[in-house]
Structure formats: C-alpha cells, structure tokens
Amino acid sequence: MKDFDEHTLPEQVQDWIDGAESPEAESAVRLFLEKFPEKKPELYSLRDLAAQMRQMGDSWRETVGGEFPDPEDLPGAVMLDARLESMGNAWRAGMPEIHLERDVMALLQGERRAVAQADENPKSPQADIVPLRSKRCSGGENISRPHSWRERSRWMFRAAAVLAVCGLAGTGWILFSGPRQDMASTNLRPDSGEARQSQPRDRAAEPVYTARRSRQRLGDSGRAELEQKYDALPRPVAAPVSVRVESAPPEERSAKATLTLPDLIELKKRALAREAAAARQLKDAGALTADEARQLLSRADISLDAFLGAVQYLPSEEAADYLRRAVEQYPDSPYLRYLLAKNLAMHDATREEALVHLAALRELDPGNGLPNYLEARERLRGGDLAGAITALDVGSQFPQASAFSVESARTRAAALQAAGRPAEESNFAAAAVMGEEAYAELVALGQELLAQARELEAMREYETAQSVTESVMALGKSLAESSPSANEQLAGADIQMDALDFWVRLAELIASSDGVRSLTSTYQLVAESVGSVVSALGLVSSAYESADPNTAATMAQQALQEGDLAAAAAVIQTERDASAPAQ
C-alpha cells in the first residue's frame, strides 16, 4: 500500500466506505485507523451515510420507474442519470423562471432608499451593497462544480440531489453537474478543477499498473472471473521511459556476465511469481553500462544490430547523435527511424525533428499505426490540437500496431554478444525482458492522450473527447490483437481498460441512447480482447515455467525472430505432441 496522511484516504478505505467487505478493504481500514485513531468516528459516520444514500437511491429508482421507464439496452450505471434528466427537463419547462439575484437586489435597493430618506445624513444608497456571487441557470445550461467523492460514490450524491429536487419542486430548481474528482481528504475538500499535465510515472519503484476499482469494469457481473484473471497478470517492473544509464564499476559488470542460463531461467520464473528483486536482477543481467555501450560503438567492425542494441543504453541526447549519423547510412531501416524519433521526442527542442522521422517511419512501415499516435502526442505537446486529432483519426484506422519490441530484444542480444557475453545467455536475457520498456512507454502514451480527452471534457467538448477516447481504444485494440510481444499486448489491454473507464464517464455525462448502445457493444469487444490477452500471457508463463535449459535456449532464439508469443506457442505445442499417446 502506498504511503498516506490524514488528508488522503487510500482507495481500499474508500471502497470500505462505499460498502465493500473484502479482506483488502478491512485491512486497509485497520491500518488507517492504527495511524489515525481520531478519524474512527468520522470514518464510520461516512460509511453509515453511504449506506443510507444507497438505500434512498434504490427507493427513488423504484418510485420513478413506472413514470419514467428505462430506455431499451441502457446499462444500469446510466439509467438514473437519464431518468433524472428527463424529469428535470419536464419540471423545468413547467416552472416559472426565477430571477433570484435580480429580485433580491431590487428589494435591497428599495430598503436602502427608504432608510436614506428617513436619515438626516443619508449615505449613498449603494455604498454597502455587495452583489451576490451567483450564476443563474437558464434553459439547459449546466454549471460545472467538481465533487470530491470517488467515482463509485456517485449514487449517494445523485440520491441526495433527487431529495433536494423534491423539496424545491414548488419554487423551481437548478441542476448542477460536472466532473467528479478523487476524494482528497476526510473533510471532503474538493480537488482543483484545473486540467493536470500528463507526466510519465517513475516505474523504477513499482509496477506501472495498479488494480482498478471494484466496480464491474467490463459491464457484466458474468465477466468478474475474467477481470480477476486480468488484474492478476504480472506487470513489468520497468525503468522510467527516459533512459538514464550510469557507469558501473568493473566488478559489477563481471558479476552480470557470470550468470548461467539456468540462473537466468530461475530469475525469470521468480519474476513471473511477482518477485520485484528477481525482475530487476534479470533486467540488469541483459543490460550494458553506458561505458560498455560506448566501447562497442567505437569499434569499426560492429554490426547494425549490435549498434542499435548498444545505443539503447545511452542517454537520449547522446543516442540521438549516434542515430542521426547512422540514418544517413541506413535510411530505410524502420527500427532505426523509430529509435531516433523516440530519443528526439524526449526533448522539446528536437520535437519537430522527431516528427520528420515519424513521417519517414510511416512510409517505411505502412502497416503500423503506432507512428500516428506518436505524432499525435508530439503535436499535443506543441499545442497543435487539430493536427493531433487528425493524426489520431488516421491511426485509429490501422488494425495493427507495434513498438518494435522484437527488434529491440534482438539488437540488445546482438550487443551483449558483441560485448563478449555467451550467445545462449545473451539471447535468453534479452528475450526474457522483451517488451518491458515498450509496455511502460505505451501505457504512458495512452495516459497522456486520455489526459487530453479529460481536458476536452472539462471544456464541455464532449464529442471531441469521445473521438480521442475512441482513437486511444483503437490503439489498445491493435496492440492487443496484433503485436508479437506479450508485454505489448498487455499494454494494449491496459490502454483499453483505461479508455473504457473514461468512455463510461462520457456516456454518463452525455446520456444519449446511441452512445449507450455503442458503449454496450464496446464492453463486449474489450472483454473479448482482454480475454485473448489473458490466454496469451498464460501461455507465455506456462512455457517459461516448464522450460529446461535446452528448451529455453530454443525458445529465446525463436522469440528474437518471431516474438515471445510465437515462441511460447511452439514450446507448448511441442510438449503436447510429446505427451500425446502414439497412434
């Protein structure tokens, strides 16, 4: 569990307030109260209030169900929103328009004038009158006010809003809606409504992915088992996206080289069992120091693969200098163009140069949709929203996407061998961490694009926000269904789930029947994609767990050519054939 203070409630504690009774939630509450025992009365009061609000919401839905029936195929998360909006529009049309500020201010002005006439030394009639700080709603206008409750507590506030509507029905009412924010404190202090700039997370200390909320994220309780398997998938403990490598002393470099193939296989098995230390040790075993990489790059006999592997261990600016010179000699290498664009994109000063190489990459790898999404991100960073949306629209039409994880692993293996590491150990060390860096980069890309969608939502540009979200969903789908790398497919599943969370939010805000039907079909498509990824990653894990040194060496060699998914499938098929009875 992450660190917390008295102004921050852990997510599992918020689940407990919302009624969760899982062991994780109970444990989180116990730990929180051990640190802040004075919060116990307030915490239990909030849980009681949540239960009462849920009960009132259930009762209200039963009451209005006859007069305002559910639209066909409308998911439960949107039903109450749609009914309240329908009722609100009908009631608003029948209510007289109330000019509260105008009428109150007129009354105050009259009172002041009366006082001034009776006073021998009257003050200015407007001297102490301060206008009310309010904004009147007219027609269908909504005033955006951020809530401080978690998204899963929305029924409590909606039920409270319904009760307020009933009390104000005789005099008119104003309906407020707006984006919900995360709970910031036990005093219900609202977060700032300003859009947050997306920043890559530091992935050196913990896995990129954290389990999502406990609601049915795939829209159907029948998919709960699939969600559990998906949440249980091991995520890479990846380094930050920006490459920063420091020199290591000679004794550390020699220690890396002494690991045998059985040692590496054991590390991989422990990494699959979620041992973070083993995962980092495995990653280090397949890495060069910056000094080792520079020594390789200074050699005249180095191959292109070993060159491309070595530059991956250099800081981005230094790597870009090497890659600029290489692209003059090898202008038709898609992976070289990708590496150069990626390193250039890490700095604002070279963003335009990165766009030039992304354009070249699109020509060299015409079936890959990822360059369009990378272009969209760079255009967003440069303030070109229209250009970014155009790039996203183009990218969403591609059925395939890849971040070159196979090429990355193959070239790293070549660099390790050029540095003097044994061939089998080099191949396995590179194949065993295939796609881990790409996973971090792809998830960060999806999050940055979705941050723009949230910014558009805050501006009430709902259709554009929906378009961006659909494009991000398409990226996740392409990765999950076409990438030869298991970790890239996992990134695709995570991107889809992130986009789906926001898609549900937009559907609640817009509450149109077409949008809801689209969401219903999207639930099914995402569930199928996630199910495929769960099966694929299970296959890879099984192959590594059962592999002996000979099998592992063969598997690694095939993975560096076709990807770890194809290699794992071949291993599993060979085992099945061997265990099948002779005919």
PyMOL commands that set and color helices and strands:
alter all, ss='L'
color gray80, all
select helices_A, chain A and resi 11-17+23-35+37-64+76-94+100-118+151-168+221-231+250-257+261-272+276-285+290-297+304-313+316-329+334-344+348-364+370-381+385-395+405-418+423-432+436-458+462-482+486-510+513-546+549-562+564-579
alter helices_A, ss='H'
color red, helices_A
deselect
rebuild
show_as cartoon
